[in-house]
């Protein structure tokens, strides 16, 4: 997701949305470092692997950007929906991993994954707030 976020930031119309995604981009960079610590804590080495589900979600995000006009709030609605689908996938993934880490007795890994899970949930809530505060209504006004 770290690679896709700059495109969403660039495409976003409202400053609020740009800011929310920019903050999460910084968190995401830190999450990558944290993942290295997770692997370290269980004596394993991380290896990059393409995630087909995420690839699909990001393709959908690209399509939404292509299907909406630059500078509109309708585009922001599309960006929020794409970003929230990604966050929900991340929440599911980190939730599964932190539970497995607990089951296997990897308590350090579990607490590191809990930190990331909390950040993902927070990012999702902030996106909902941006939508509810301003973007959805502004978009509705555009299409009336
Ligand atoms: Fe995320």
Boltz pocket constraint, residues with backbone or C-beta under 6 A from the ligand:
constraints:
  - pocket:
      binder: B
      contacts: [[A, 1], [A, 24], [A, 28], [A, 86], [A, 87], [A, 90], [A, 119], [A, 120], [A, 123]]
      max_distance: 6.0
